[in-house]
Amino acid sequence: QALPSLPHLEVIAEKGTELGMSELILFRGDKSQSYLSDSKISRLQLKLISAIKQSGRLFLPKIHLIEKLEEIKPEVDFSCFGDVHPKATPLFQELREHSEVQSSIFYSGPEAGFSKKELEFFEKQQIKGISLHSNILRTETAPLSFLTLIHHYLRLKSDIPIIN
């Protein structure tokens, strides 16, 4: 998640925890207008703890602070970013081509979106731009929509219960 404003970040952390997020990797996007202090990180941790209690989850998601997008080195089966281009491939259509997805990462931009440089990075790394909805989603709505959709996709393709 490119660093959004604190109120949006709190929503992402809290609701993302309820939806099964395992890690929240925060990076300073080119268009990010916020920063994280130690007190803000402590406040986020409290939100995560409250959310796992409320949702009945067993594991607390990890928060990682990374300075640059290029430092993120995920070891996942499927990587994508929220693409606002009208011709972006819908998530489920893209997933049909990745039938063995067990782990994924979704890159979401800050309130002002991704910069041209960040979009070039995604292209160079072969990280696919996907559409989650026919409307342009807010910075806090996109990752939560992704979590919901990927959770349902994994549940539909397997009879094995998903452990959070």
OpenMM code with the backbone's topology and positions (N, CA, C; nanometers):
from openmm import Vec3, app, unit

residues = "GLN ALA LEU PRO SER LEU PRO HIS LEU GLU VAL ILE ALA GLU LYS GLY THR GLU LEU GLY MET SER GLU LEU ILE LEU PHE ARG GLY ASP LYS SER GLN SER TYR LEU SER ASP SER LYS ILE SER ARG LEU GLN LEU LYS LEU ILE SER ALA ILE LYS GLN SER GLY ARG LEU PHE LEU PRO LYS ILE HIS LEU ILE GLU LYS LEU GLU GLU ILE LYS PRO GLU VAL ASP PHE SER CYS PHE GLY ASP VAL HIS PRO LYS ALA THR PRO LEU PHE GLN GLU LEU ARG GLU HIS SER GLU VAL GLN SER SER ILE PHE TYR SER GLY PRO GLU ALA GLY PHE SER LYS LYS GLU LEU GLU PHE PHE GLU LYS GLN GLN ILE LYS GLY ILE SER LEU HIS SER ASN ILE LEU ARG THR GLU THR ALA PRO LEU SER PHE LEU THR LEU ILE HIS HIS TYR LEU ARG LEU LYS SER ASP ILE PRO ILE ILE ASN".split()
positions = [
    Vec3(0.0844, -0.1170, 0.0000),
    Vec3(0.0000, 0.0000, 0.0000),
    Vec3(0.0886, 0.1229, 0.0000),
    Vec3(0.0728, 0.2075, -0.1032),
    Vec3(0.1401, 0.3368, -0.0992),
    Vec3(0.0789, 0.4144, 0.0159),
    Vec3(0.1629, 0.4802, 0.0924),
    Vec3(0.1200, 0.5447, 0.2153),
    Vec3(0.0087, 0.6473, 0.1906),
    Vec3(-0.1129, 0.6189, 0.2426),
    Vec3(-0.2218, 0.7159, 0.2319),
    Vec3(-0.2293, 0.7994, 0.3602),
    Vec3(-0.3282, 0.8853, 0.3696),
    Vec3(-0.3485, 0.9612, 0.4928),
    Vec3(-0.3824, 0.8645, 0.6066),
    Vec3(-0.3572, 0.9067, 0.7299),
    Vec3(-0.3782, 0.8186, 0.8452),
    Vec3(-0.5210, 0.7656, 0.8555),
    Vec3(-0.6249, 0.8466, 0.8388),
    Vec3(-0.7598, 0.7888, 0.8485),
    Vec3(-0.7848, 0.6769, 0.7466),
    Vec3(-0.7353, 0.6931, 0.6244),
    Vec3(-0.7517, 0.5883, 0.5234),
    Vec3(-0.6678, 0.4656, 0.5588),
    Vec3(-0.5485, 0.4878, 0.6095),
    Vec3(-0.4616, 0.3771, 0.6489),
    Vec3(-0.5235, 0.2962, 0.7619),
    Vec3(-0.5850, 0.3633, 0.8571),
    Vec3(-0.6503, 0.2927, 0.9672),
    Vec3(-0.7641, 0.2046, 0.9179),
    Vec3(-0.8403, 0.2537, 0.8217),
    Vec3(-0.9483, 0.1730, 0.7643),
    Vec3(-0.8902, 0.0505, 0.6944),
    Vec3(-0.7860, 0.0700, 0.6153),
    Vec3(-0.7230, -0.0419, 0.5440),
    Vec3(-0.6710, -0.1458, 0.6429),
    Vec3(-0.6025, -0.1001, 0.7470),
    Vec3(-0.5447, -0.1925, 0.8458),
    Vec3(-0.6537, -0.2692, 0.9200),
    Vec3(-0.7530, -0.1980, 0.9683),
    Vec3(-0.8592, -0.2613, 1.0467),
    Vec3(-0.9440, -0.3563, 0.9627),
    Vec3(-0.9962, -0.3076, 0.8543),
    Vec3(-1.0836, -0.3899, 0.7693),
    Vec3(-1.0037, -0.4975, 0.6964),
    Vec3(-0.8817, -0.4659, 0.6578),
    Vec3(-0.7964, -0.5664, 0.5943),
    Vec3(-0.7690, -0.6831, 0.6873),
    Vec3(-0.7497, -0.6540, 0.8144),
    Vec3(-0.7303, -0.7596, 0.9139),
    Vec3(-0.8544, -0.8476, 0.9221),
    Vec3(-0.9701, -0.7849, 0.9274),
    Vec3(-1.0958, -0.8607, 0.9324),
    Vec3(-1.1128, -0.9481, 0.8086),
    Vec3(-1.0616, -0.9033, 0.6946),
    Vec3(-1.0780, -0.9753, 0.5681),
    Vec3(-0.9680, -1.0771, 0.5395),
    Vec3(-0.8719, -1.0921, 0.6313),
    Vec3(-0.7725, -1.1971, 0.6156),
    Vec3(-0.6360, -1.1545, 0.5667),
    Vec3(-0.6078, -1.0252, 0.5645),
    Vec3(-0.4753, -0.9773, 0.5233),
    Vec3(-0.3694, -1.0368, 0.6156),
    Vec3(-0.2597, -1.0850, 0.5586),
    Vec3(-0.1530, -1.1415, 0.6419),
    Vec3(-0.0398, -1.0417, 0.6650),
    Vec3(-0.0194, -0.9510, 0.5695),
    Vec3(0.0842, -0.8481, 0.5837),
    Vec3(0.0342, -0.7184, 0.5223),
    Vec3(0.0785, -0.6099, 0.5803),
    Vec3(0.0526, -0.4785, 0.5245),
    Vec3(0.1882, -0.4141, 0.5009),
    Vec3(0.2252, -0.4077, 0.3737),
    Vec3(0.3533, -0.3486, 0.3373),
    Vec3(0.3252, -0.2055, 0.2931),
    Vec3(0.3813, -0.1119, 0.3650),
    Vec3(0.3610, 0.0296, 0.3361),
    Vec3(0.4866, 0.0872, 0.2729),
    Vec3(0.4697, 0.1598, 0.1640),
    Vec3(0.5832, 0.2253, 0.1014),
    Vec3(0.5463, 0.3698, 0.0703),
    Vec3(0.6462, 0.4543, 0.0659),
    Vec3(0.6231, 0.5942, 0.0319),
    Vec3(0.6131, 0.6041, -0.1191),
    Vec3(0.4902, 0.6167, -0.1668),
    Vec3(0.4670, 0.6334, -0.3098),
    Vec3(0.5102, 0.7715, -0.3553),
    Vec3(0.5344, 0.7844, -0.4843),
    Vec3(0.5749, 0.9139, -0.5389),
    Vec3(0.4721, 1.0227, -0.5091),
    Vec3(0.3454, 0.9854, -0.5010),
    Vec3(0.2392, 1.0827, -0.4758),
    Vec3(0.1834, 1.0747, -0.3335),
    Vec3(0.2485, 0.9978, -0.2462),
    Vec3(0.2049, 0.9914, -0.1059),
    Vec3(0.2262, 1.1264, -0.0408),
    Vec3(0.1322, 1.1664, 0.0424),
    Vec3(0.1427, 1.2949, 0.1096),
    Vec3(0.1440, 1.2788, 0.2607),
    Vec3(0.1783, 1.1613, 0.3079),
    Vec3(0.1725, 1.1327, 0.4498),
    Vec3(0.3041, 1.0703, 0.4955),
    Vec3(0.3212, 1.0585, 0.6255),
    Vec3(0.4365, 0.9914, 0.6833),
    Vec3(0.3872, 0.9135, 0.8050),
    Vec3(0.4701, 0.8238, 0.8539),
    Vec3(0.4329, 0.7450, 0.9718),
    Vec3(0.5309, 0.7696, 1.0844),
    Vec3(0.4791, 0.8134, 1.1961),
    Vec3(0.5603, 0.8303, 1.3164),
    Vec3(0.5445, 0.7041, 1.4009),
    Vec3(0.6261, 0.6914, 1.5050),
    Vec3(0.6149, 0.5769, 1.5948),
    Vec3(0.4780, 0.5714, 1.6609),
    Vec3(0.4234, 0.6874, 1.6954),
    Vec3(0.2915, 0.6889, 1.7600),
    Vec3(0.1822, 0.6432, 1.6631),
    Vec3(0.1946, 0.6765, 1.5342),
    Vec3(0.0971, 0.6311, 1.4353),
    Vec3(0.1065, 0.4794, 1.4156),
    Vec3(0.2280, 0.4273, 1.4176),
    Vec3(0.2456, 0.2827, 1.4034),
    Vec3(0.1858, 0.2107, 1.5241),
    Vec3(0.2071, 0.2647, 1.6433),
    Vec3(0.1479, 0.2059, 1.7642),
    Vec3(-0.0041, 0.2072, 1.7555),
    Vec3(-0.0586, 0.3155, 1.7059),
    Vec3(-0.2042, 0.3255, 1.6902),
    Vec3(-0.2551, 0.2211, 1.5899),
    Vec3(-0.1802, 0.2008, 1.4817),
    Vec3(-0.2180, 0.0979, 1.3842),
    Vec3(-0.2161, -0.0407, 1.4464),
    Vec3(-0.1146, -0.0684, 1.5273),
    Vec3(-0.1055, -0.1985, 1.5944),
    Vec3(-0.2285, -0.2230, 1.6823),
    Vec3(-0.2737, -0.1211, 1.7527),
    Vec3(-0.3937, -0.1336, 1.8362),
    Vec3(-0.5167, -0.1628, 1.7507),
    Vec3(-0.5253, -0.1003, 1.6346),
    Vec3(-0.6364, -0.1272, 1.5418),
    Vec3(-0.6345, -0.2732, 1.4964),
    Vec3(-0.5143, -0.3245, 1.4676),
    Vec3(-0.5020, -0.4635, 1.4234),
    Vec3(-0.5448, -0.5599, 1.5333),
    Vec3(-0.5013, -0.5342, 1.6557),
    Vec3(-0.5367, -0.6205, 1.7686),
    Vec3(-0.6882, -0.6199, 1.7898),
    Vec3(-0.7480, -0.5029, 1.7857),
    Vec3(-0.8927, -0.4922, 1.8006),
    Vec3(-0.9644, -0.5698, 1.6898),
    Vec3(-0.9134, -0.5603, 1.5676),
    Vec3(-0.9769, -0.6267, 1.4536),
    Vec3(-0.9650, -0.7785, 1.4609),
    Vec3(-0.8516, -0.8318, 1.5087),
    Vec3(-0.8428, -0.9783, 1.5182),
    Vec3(-0.9361, -1.0303, 1.6267),
    Vec3(-0.9508, -0.9559, 1.7339),
    Vec3(-1.0443, -0.9962, 1.8398),
    Vec3(-1.1873, -0.9965, 1.7878),
    Vec3(-1.2243, -0.8918, 1.7176),
    Vec3(-1.3610, -0.8792, 1.6673),
    Vec3(-1.3924, -0.9855, 1.5632),
    Vec3(-1.2974, -1.0153, 1.4759),
    Vec3(-1.3238, -1.1050, 1.3635),
    Vec3(-1.2978, -1.2518, 1.3947),
    Vec3(-1.2377, -1.2803, 1.5085),
    Vec3(-1.2086, -1.4194, 1.5429),
    Vec3(-1.0872, -1.4760, 1.4720),
    Vec3(-1.0035, -1.3907, 1.4179),
    Vec3(-0.8810, -1.4372, 1.3523),
    Vec3(-0.7826, -1.4878, 1.4542),
    Vec3(-0.6922, -1.5721, 1.4090),
    Vec3(-0.5924, -1.6311, 1.4979),
    Vec3(-0.4573, -1.5614, 1.4901),
    Vec3(-0.4305, -1.4926, 1.3790),
    Vec3(-0.2977, -1.4370, 1.3565),
    Vec3(-0.3038, -1.2864, 1.3312),
    Vec3(-0.2095, -1.2153, 1.3905),
    Vec3(-0.1982, -1.0716, 1.3740),
    Vec3(-0.1176, -1.0415, 1.2477),
    Vec3(-0.1727, -0.9623, 1.1557),
    Vec3(-0.0951, -0.9268, 1.0361),
    Vec3(0.0300, -0.8474, 1.0733),
    Vec3(0.1327, -0.8643, 0.9930),
    Vec3(0.2575, -0.7904, 1.0132),
    Vec3(0.2511, -0.6597, 0.9353),
    Vec3(0.3084, -0.5550, 0.9927),
    Vec3(0.3204, -0.4274, 0.9230),
    Vec3(0.4671, -0.4065, 0.8890),
    Vec3(0.4936, -0.3798, 0.7619),
    Vec3(0.6294, -0.3523, 0.7159),
    Vec3(0.6337, -0.2122, 0.6575),
    Vec3(0.7323, -0.1370, 0.6979),
    Vec3(0.7541, -0.0039, 0.6411),
    Vec3(0.8720, -0.0111, 0.5459),
    Vec3(0.8490, 0.0278, 0.4228),
    Vec3(0.9522, 0.0233, 0.3206),
    Vec3(0.9586, 0.1603, 0.2556),
    Vec3(1.0769, 0.2086, 0.2337),
    Vec3(1.0911, 0.3436, 0.1788),
    Vec3(1.0483, 0.3520, 0.0328),
    Vec3(1.0889, 0.2515, -0.0473),
    Vec3(1.0630, 0.2591, -0.1908),
    Vec3(0.9937, 0.1336, -0.2410),
    Vec3(0.9095, 0.1524, -0.3390),
    Vec3(0.8377, 0.0434, -0.4036),
    Vec3(0.9334, -0.0672, -0.4493),
    Vec3(1.0481, -0.0277, -0.5016),
    Vec3(1.1443, -0.1237, -0.5560),
    Vec3(1.2006, -0.2186, -0.4504),
    Vec3(1.1872, -0.1842, -0.3227),
    Vec3(1.2399, -0.2680, -0.2155),
    Vec3(1.1486, -0.3852, -0.1820),
    Vec3(1.0268, -0.3834, -0.2302),
    Vec3(0.9329, -0.4923, -0.2028),
    Vec3(0.9722, -0.6114, -0.2885),
    Vec3(0.9997, -0.7227, -0.2248),
    Vec3(1.0405, -0.8446, -0.2946),
    Vec3(0.9499, -0.9602, -0.2509),
    Vec3(0.8269, -0.9607, -0.3001),
    Vec3(0.7339, -1.0652, -0.2546),
    Vec3(0.7663, -1.2012, -0.3141),
    Vec3(0.7419, -1.3029, -0.2354),
    Vec3(0.7541, -1.4405, -0.2838),
    Vec3(0.6136, -1.4975, -0.2884),
    Vec3(0.5419, -1.4614, -0.3952),
    Vec3(0.4024, -1.5000, -0.4098),
    Vec3(0.3777, -1.5563, -0.5490),
    Vec3(0.2626, -1.6200, -0.5638),
    Vec3(0.2240, -1.6786, -0.6922),
    Vec3(0.1665, -1.5761, -0.7889),
    Vec3(0.1074, -1.4695, -0.7336),
    Vec3(0.0325, -1.3759, -0.8167),
    Vec3(0.0523, -1.2336, -0.7658),
    Vec3(0.1029, -1.1458, -0.8537),
    Vec3(0.1242, -1.0050, -0.8203),
    Vec3(0.0436, -0.9188, -0.9157),
    Vec3(-0.0240, -0.8171, -0.8606),
    Vec3(-0.1009, -0.7267, -0.9448),
    Vec3(-0.1148, -0.5915, -0.8759),
    Vec3(-0.1573, -0.4933, -0.9509),
    Vec3(-0.1827, -0.3613, -0.8931),
    Vec3(-0.3172, -0.3114, -0.9417),
    Vec3(-0.3765, -0.2227, -0.8653),
    Vec3(-0.5033, -0.1628, -0.9027),
    Vec3(-0.4842, -0.0658, -1.0170),
    Vec3(-0.5427, -0.0967, -1.1291),
    Vec3(-0.5266, -0.0175, -1.2505),
    Vec3(-0.6581, 0.0536, -1.2815),
    Vec3(-0.6539, 0.1848, -1.2924),
    Vec3(-0.7758, 0.2619, -1.3188),
    Vec3(-0.8041, 0.2786, -1.4684),
    Vec3(-0.7175, 0.2247, -1.5525),
    Vec3(-0.7393, 0.2347, -1.6967),
    Vec3(-0.8676, 0.1587, -1.7328),
    Vec3(-0.9535, 0.2182, -1.8159),
    Vec3(-1.0810, 0.1535, -1.8501),
    Vec3(-1.0665, 0.0159, -1.9150),
    Vec3(-0.9526, -0.0100, -1.9774),
    Vec3(-0.9336, -0.1397, -2.0441),
    Vec3(-0.8533, -0.2390, -1.9597),
    Vec3(-0.8341, -0.2081, -1.8320),
    Vec3(-0.7617, -0.3011, -1.7440),
    Vec3(-0.8395, -0.4325, -1.7334),
    Vec3(-0.7674, -0.5423, -1.7267),
    Vec3(-0.8279, -0.6747, -1.7178),
    Vec3(-0.8959, -0.6935, -1.5820),
    Vec3(-1.0195, -0.7406, -1.5795),
    Vec3(-1.0843, -0.7701, -1.4510),
    Vec3(-1.0083, -0.8795, -1.3753),
    Vec3(-1.0072, -0.8699, -1.2446),
    Vec3(-0.9318, -0.9629, -1.1602),
    Vec3(-0.9623, -1.1086, -1.1918),
    Vec3(-1.0892, -1.1484, -1.1938),
    Vec3(-1.1217, -1.2897, -1.2138),
    Vec3(-1.0789, -1.3391, -1.3513),
    Vec3(-1.0836, -1.2530, -1.4511),
    Vec3(-1.0368, -1.2910, -1.5838),
    Vec3(-0.8863, -1.3185, -1.5794),
    Vec3(-0.8125, -1.2349, -1.5096),
    Vec3(-0.6673, -1.2549, -1.4961),
    Vec3(-0.6375, -1.3813, -1.4165),
    Vec3(-0.7162, -1.4091, -1.3151),
    Vec3(-0.6930, -1.5277, -1.2316),
    Vec3(-0.7149, -1.6577, -1.3089),
    Vec3(-0.7984, -1.6549, -1.4110),
    Vec3(-0.8185, -1.7749, -1.4931),
    Vec3(-0.6876, -1.8225, -1.5552),
    Vec3(-0.5969, -1.7264, -1.5810),
    Vec3(-0.4682, -1.7598, -1.6405),
    Vec3(-0.3648, -1.8002, -1.5359),
    Vec3(-0.3986, -1.7888, -1.4075),
    Vec3(-0.3093, -1.8244, -1.2969),
    Vec3(-0.3821, -1.9229, -1.2065),
    Vec3(-0.4040, -2.0420, -1.2553),
    Vec3(-0.4903, -2.1377, -1.1858),
    Vec3(-0.4323, -2.1903, -1.0542),
    Vec3(-0.3053, -2.1761, -1.0320),
    Vec3(-0.2430, -2.2309, -0.9110),
    Vec3(-0.2134, -2.1250, -0.8051),
    Vec3(-0.2911, -2.0204, -0.7983),
    Vec3(-0.2671, -1.9130, -0.7017),
    Vec3(-0.2920, -1.9631, -0.5595),
    Vec3(-0.1902, -1.9500, -0.4755),
    Vec3(-0.2010, -1.9801, -0.3323),
    Vec3(-0.1683, -1.8580, -0.2481),
    Vec3(-0.0879, -1.7673, -0.3048),
    Vec3(-0.0488, -1.6456, -0.2338),
    Vec3(-0.0451, -1.5306, -0.3336),
    Vec3(-0.0745, -1.4119, -0.2851),
    Vec3(-0.0819, -1.2983, -0.3765),
    Vec3(-0.0413, -1.1694, -0.3062),
    Vec3(-0.0076, -1.0712, -0.3880),
    Vec3(0.0185, -0.9361, -0.3392),
    Vec3(-0.0552, -0.8408, -0.4306),
    Vec3(-0.1158, -0.7397, -0.3687),
    Vec3(-0.1881, -0.6376, -0.4418),
    Vec3(-0.1285, -0.5024, -0.4065),
    Vec3(-0.0883, -0.4283, -0.5067),
    Vec3(-0.0317, -0.2952, -0.4880),
    Vec3(-0.1429, -0.1927, -0.5074),
    Vec3(-0.1610, -0.1081, -0.4097),
    Vec3(-0.2630, -0.0043, -0.4165),
    Vec3(-0.1961, 0.1316, -0.4000),
    Vec3(-0.2386, 0.2269, -0.4798),
    Vec3(-0.1774, 0.3588, -0.4774),
    Vec3(-0.2329, 0.4479, -0.3672),
    Vec3(-0.1690, 0.5626, -0.3479),
    Vec3(-0.2212, 0.6602, -0.2517),
    Vec3(-0.3424, 0.7322, -0.3123),
    Vec3(-0.3935, 0.8298, -0.2416),
    Vec3(-0.5118, 0.9014, -0.2868),
    Vec3(-0.4962, 0.9583, -0.4282),
    Vec3(-0.3768, 1.0023, -0.4637),
    Vec3(-0.3531, 1.0642, -0.5947),
    Vec3(-0.3154, 0.9624, -0.7029),
    Vec3(-0.3086, 0.8347, -0.6683),
    Vec3(-0.2771, 0.7315, -0.7661),
    Vec3(-0.1277, 0.7078, -0.7821),
    Vec3(-0.0947, 0.6143, -0.8701),
    Vec3(0.0445, 0.5826, -0.8979),
    Vec3(0.1041, 0.6849, -0.9938),
    Vec3(0.2343, 0.7065, -0.9804),
    Vec3(0.3054, 0.7951, -1.0728),
    Vec3(0.3410, 0.7175, -1.1998),
    Vec3(0.3813, 0.7902, -1.3010),
    Vec3(0.4252, 0.7282, -1.4258),
    Vec3(0.5447, 0.6356, -1.3999),
    Vec3(0.6355, 0.6796, -1.3136),
    Vec3(0.7533, 0.5990, -1.2802),
    Vec3(0.7123, 0.4669, -1.2130),
    Vec3(0.6147, 0.4720, -1.1244),
    Vec3(0.5679, 0.3505, -1.0571),
    Vec3(0.4996, 0.2562, -1.1564),
    Vec3(0.4212, 0.3112, -1.2470),
    Vec3(0.3568, 0.2281, -1.3493),
    Vec3(0.4606, 0.1628, -1.4401),
    Vec3(0.5676, 0.2344, -1.4711),
    Vec3(0.6765, 0.1764, -1.5504),
    Vec3(0.7455, 0.0642, -1.4740),
    Vec3(0.7598, 0.0817, -1.3421),
    Vec3(0.8183, -0.0241, -1.2589),
    Vec3(0.7325, -0.1504, -1.2658),
    Vec3(0.6017, -0.1355, -1.2527),
    Vec3(0.5123, -0.2518, -1.2596),
    Vec3(0.5270, -0.3232, -1.3932),
    Vec3(0.5329, -0.2462, -1.5002),
    Vec3(0.5468, -0.3051, -1.6331),
    Vec3(0.6792, -0.3805, -1.6454),
    Vec3(0.7863, -0.3182, -1.5974),
    Vec3(0.9188, -0.3803, -1.6046),
    Vec3(0.9235, -0.5101, -1.5227),
    Vec3(0.8552, -0.5136, -1.4093),
    Vec3(0.8527, -0.6312, -1.3220),
    Vec3(0.7448, -0.7319, -1.3628),
    Vec3(0.6715, -0.7021, -1.4689),
    Vec3(0.5623, -0.7853, -1.5184),
    Vec3(0.4536, -0.8055, -1.4115),
    Vec3(0.4262, -0.6977, -1.3393),
    Vec3(0.3175, -0.6971, -1.2417),
    Vec3(0.1959, -0.6428, -1.3152),
    Vec3(0.0937, -0.7245, -1.3231),
    Vec3(-0.0226, -0.6961, -1.4067),
    Vec3(-0.1174, -0.5957, -1.3422),
    Vec3(-0.1604, -0.4975, -1.4203),
    Vec3(-0.2640, -0.4054, -1.3762),
    Vec3(-0.3997, -0.4717, -1.3905),
    Vec3(-0.4787, -0.4697, -1.2846),
    Vec3(-0.6099, -0.5342, -1.2891),
    Vec3(-0.7190, -0.4367, -1.2444),
    Vec3(-0.8379, -0.4664, -1.2880),
    Vec3(-0.9554, -0.3893, -1.2504),
    Vec3(-1.0345, -0.4689, -1.1467),
    Vec3(-1.0753, -0.4007, -1.0421),
    Vec3(-1.1562, -0.4639, -0.9376),
    Vec3(-1.3037, -0.4287, -0.9510),
    Vec3(-1.3311, -0.3243, -1.0260),
    Vec3(-1.4677, -0.2734, -1.0374),
    Vec3(-1.4746, -0.1841, -1.1601),
    Vec3(-1.5927, -0.1611, -1.2101),
    Vec3(-1.6064, -0.0726, -1.3258),
    Vec3(-1.5894, 0.0742, -1.2871),
    Vec3(-1.6008, 0.1053, -1.1576),
    Vec3(-1.5768, 0.2413, -1.1090),
    Vec3(-1.4339, 0.2538, -1.0575),
    Vec3(-1.3830, 0.3752, -1.0492),
    Vec3(-1.2527, 0.3998, -0.9878),
    Vec3(-1.2721, 0.3950, -0.8372),
    Vec3(-1.1940, 0.3099, -0.7706),
    Vec3(-1.2083, 0.2905, -0.6261),
    Vec3(-1.1126, 0.3800, -0.5485),
    Vec3(-1.1536, 0.4190, -0.4293),
    Vec3(-1.0691, 0.4982, -0.3402),
    Vec3(-0.9526, 0.4127, -0.2902),
    Vec3(-0.8509, 0.4810, -0.2388),
    Vec3(-0.7306, 0.4123, -0.1921),
    Vec3(-0.7601, 0.3104, -0.0828),
    Vec3(-0.8605, 0.3356, 0.0011),
    Vec3(-0.8940, 0.2391, 0.1056),
    Vec3(-0.9902, 0.1324, 0.0560),
    Vec3(-1.0641, 0.1583, -0.0502),
    Vec3(-1.1609, 0.0611, -0.1008),
    Vec3(-1.0932, -0.0465, -0.1858),
    Vec3(-0.9946, -0.0084, -0.2644),
    Vec3(-0.9306, -0.1028, -0.3569),
    Vec3(-0.8673, -0.2233, -0.2865),
    Vec3(-0.7806, -0.2047, -0.1855),
    Vec3(-0.7217, -0.3242, -0.1244),
    Vec3(-0.8243, -0.4110, -0.0519),
    Vec3(-0.9265, -0.3490, 0.0032),
    Vec3(-1.0303, -0.4260, 0.0723),
    Vec3(-1.1136, -0.5056, -0.0278),
    Vec3(-1.1397, -0.4471, -0.1439),
    Vec3(-1.2103, -0.5196, -0.2496),
    Vec3(-1.1265, -0.6367, -0.2987),
    Vec3(-0.9964, -0.6130, -0.3166),
    Vec3(-0.9086, -0.7213, -0.3600),
    Vec3(-0.9111, -0.8365, -0.2597),
    Vec3(-0.8974, -0.8044, -0.1310),
    Vec3(-0.8984, -0.9090, -0.0282),
    Vec3(-1.0270, -0.9901, -0.0320),
    Vec3(-1.1389, -0.9235, -0.0479),
    Vec3(-1.2679, -0.9923, -0.0537),
    Vec3(-1.2760, -1.0815, -0.1768),
    Vec3(-1.2387, -1.0269, -0.2916),
    Vec3(-1.2489, -1.1035, -0.4158),
    Vec3(-1.1530, -1.2222, -0.4181),
    Vec3(-1.0283, -1.2030, -0.3735),
    Vec3(-0.9321, -1.3140, -0.3761),
    Vec3(-0.9723, -1.4217, -0.2758),
    Vec3(-1.0278, -1.3817, -0.1628),
    Vec3(-1.0764, -1.4782, -0.0640),
    Vec3(-1.1871, -1.5654, -0.1246),
    Vec3(-1.2829, -1.5021, -0.1896),
    Vec3(-1.3913, -1.5784, -0.2516),
    Vec3(-1.3402, -1.6648, -0.3658),
    Vec3(-1.2475, -1.6145, -0.4426),
    Vec3(-1.1895, -1.6941, -0.5504),
    Vec3(-1.1254, -1.8215, -0.4943),
    Vec3(-1.0458, -1.8069, -0.3895),
    Vec3(-0.9788, -1.9229, -0.3296),
    Vec3(-1.0793, -2.0199, -0.2682),
    Vec3(-1.1833, -1.9687, -0.2068),
    Vec3(-1.2863, -2.0557, -0.1493),
    Vec3(-1.3616, -2.1310, -0.2568),
    Vec3(-1.3909, -2.0654, -0.3678),
    Vec3(-1.4656, -2.1302, -0.4757),
    Vec3(-1.3841, -2.2390, -0.5446),
    Vec3(-1.2550, -2.2207, -0.5535),
    Vec3(-1.1737, -2.3181, -0.6264),
    Vec3(-1.1272, -2.4346, -0.5392),
    Vec3(-1.1552, -2.4286, -0.4101),
    Vec3(-1.1084, -2.5334, -0.3206),
    Vec3(-1.2129, -2.5669, -0.2158),
    Vec3(-1.2197, -2.6924, -0.1785),
    Vec3(-1.3082, -2.7338, -0.0710),
    Vec3(-1.2379, -2.7239, 0.0635),
    Vec3(-1.1091, -2.6875, 0.0621),
    Vec3(-1.0322, -2.6787, 0.1853),
    Vec3(-1.0652, -2.5477, 0.2544),
    Vec3(-1.0974, -2.5493, 0.3835),
    Vec3(-1.1266, -2.4238, 0.4545),
    Vec3(-1.0043, -2.3330, 0.4542),
    Vec3(-1.0284, -2.2054, 0.4401),
    Vec3(-0.9199, -2.1074, 0.4422),
    Vec3(-0.8929, -2.0697, 0.5856),
    Vec3(-0.7671, -2.0841, 0.6281),
    Vec3(-0.7262, -2.0484, 0.7636),
    Vec3(-0.6685, -1.9090, 0.7588),
    Vec3(-0.7161, -1.8238, 0.8453),
    Vec3(-0.6666, -1.6866, 0.8499),
    Vec3(-0.5452, -1.6799, 0.9352),
] * unit.nanometer
topology = app.Topology()
chain = topology.addChain("A")
for resn in residues:
    res = topology.addResidue(resn, chain)
    for name in ("N", "CA", "C"):
        topology.addAtom(name, app.Element.getBySymbol(name[0]), res)
